[in-house]
């Protein structure tokens, strides 16, 4: 289940918000729309921006010493995500979707990097 989520969750979100809004319950789409009203980018560009920044933080955490690397990766992602939402660059719901995708990818021990590449292919 984590493998499927890590591959498709962001892509499904982009598909639903961009093309199939009628499949999302009314209250949820209103909440998503209210969070997206200040975001100047289309959903696909916003997703790519968030996914790339998450991958950069993950790679930076891998290159640092073991005890510090994981903490820097997690704290950095939280701080950058919060700053991006406050600046109006991304919507809060997109941060949640990308975080869930990242957590699901951490649950996959084998072929984690290959699955992340495939998720970018699905996204585009």
Buried (B, 14 or more C-beta within 10 A) or exposed (E): EBBEBBBBBBBBBBBBBEEEEEEBEEEEBEBBBEBBEEBEBEBBEBBBBBBEBBBBBBEBBEEEEEEEBBEBBBEBBEEBBEEBBEEEBBBBBBBEBBBBBBEBBEEBEEEBEEBBEEBBEBBE
